[in-house]
């Protein structure tokens, strides 16, 4: 079995064809997917997906790229995270790619999410882009090691990876690991301890080879696991089993249903 630990099934590219997306998941032995919250306005839509499907879960959070939206408070995040199908706080973190001035509001929003994770006892789903040093600094300052979480769509070098692992975080690899020129990501995928890895699609984005450039979907997480297996000289089954066990351990889900 496989788990897609990070996707956006409520986004238009996928929501309009959800039955076929779920069917392809089953055909590729992807038994569970996590629908990631990116703002509070759309959170009810994300939660509705998780409530409607036994093998879908949700997270609650506000992505660092979103402006002009309802700003989350610690109390609101904790309240929303109390739902049994909400397994993490996020997607949260820092993104300096578009925000070149490294805005303080991003850092304060990130701190709010970390505090909510600690208060709720649920792990974090962390986004970091051109901001790894500050991301790690805030995780340390706010005591994120007490709840842990996952560095989603990991693209940083091994030194950043090592520091994240030292904080108790897991690394999640996306379709980028299948790209020919992704040498840094491939190196980290080889070095990361097998018991600290997850796989994801970030669908509808970042489709792996051989679907690169097309809309991504959870079924394609299989290609991520196959590439990691190739890089590590392991069988696909070993990687699938390990990443599913890791997901279960991190998010405290013990009833993952195996495909028949």
C-alpha positions, 0 to 999 in steps of 0.5 A, a space after each residue: 500500500 501507499 499513502 499520499 501524505 500531501 495533496 489538494 483534492 479540493 482544487 479545481 483540477 481535481 475536485 471536478 473529477 474526484 470519482 475517477 481520481 479516487 478510482 485511480 488511487 485504488 488501482 495503484 494501491 494508494 490507500 490513503 491521502 491527506 487533503 491539505 488546508 491552505 486557508 480558513 475560508 476553504 477549510 470546510 471544503 477540505 474537511 467535507 472531503 475527509 468526512 465523505 471518504 473513509 480513506 481521506 484525512 485533512 489538515 487545517 492551516 494557512 499557507 504562507 503565500 496567502 494574503 488578504 485572508 482570515 488570519 488564524 489565531 492559535 485558539 481557532 486552529 486548535 478548535 478546528 484541529 479537534 475534529 477526528 479527521 484532522 490529523 495535522 496543523 498546516 500547511 504552514 511555514 515560510 515562503 520568501 520566493 514571492 515575498 522578497 522582503 521576508 515579511 514579519 507577518 509570515 514569521 508571526 503566522 508561522 509561530 501561531 501555527 507552531 503554538 497551535 500544534 503544541 496546544 493540540 498535540 498534532 504534528 505540523 505540515 511545514 512549507 519552506 521555500 528560500 527560507 530554510 534557515 528562518 524556518 528551522 530557527 522558528 521551529 527551534 525557538 517555538 519548541 516544535 520538536 515536542 510535536 514534530 511534523 513533516 517538511 513537505 516537498 523537501 528540496 533543501 540540501 543534506 545539511 538542512 535535512 539533517 537539522 530538520 531530522 535532528 528536530 524530530 521531523 520527517 522529510 516528504 519527497 514529491 515528484 521532484 525526486 523523479 526529475 533528471 536534474 534534481 540531484 540535491 533532492 536525489 542525494 537527500 532521498 538516498 541519505 535520509 533514514 528510511 524510517 523518517 521518509 514520507 512520499 507525496 504528490 502535492 497534487 495537482 502540482 509537480 507531477 512526476 516523470 512520466 507525467 511531468 507537466 500534466 496535472 498531478 493526482 494521488 495515484 502518481 505517488 507510486 512513481 515517487 516511491 519507485 524512484 526512491 526505491 531505485 535510488 536506495 537499491 531497495 524494492 518498491 514494496 520495502 519503500 511502500 511499507 516503510 513510508 506507510 508505517 512512518 505516516 501511521 507513526 507520525 500522524 497516529 493513524 493505526 487503521 490504514 486500510 489495505 487494498 484488496 
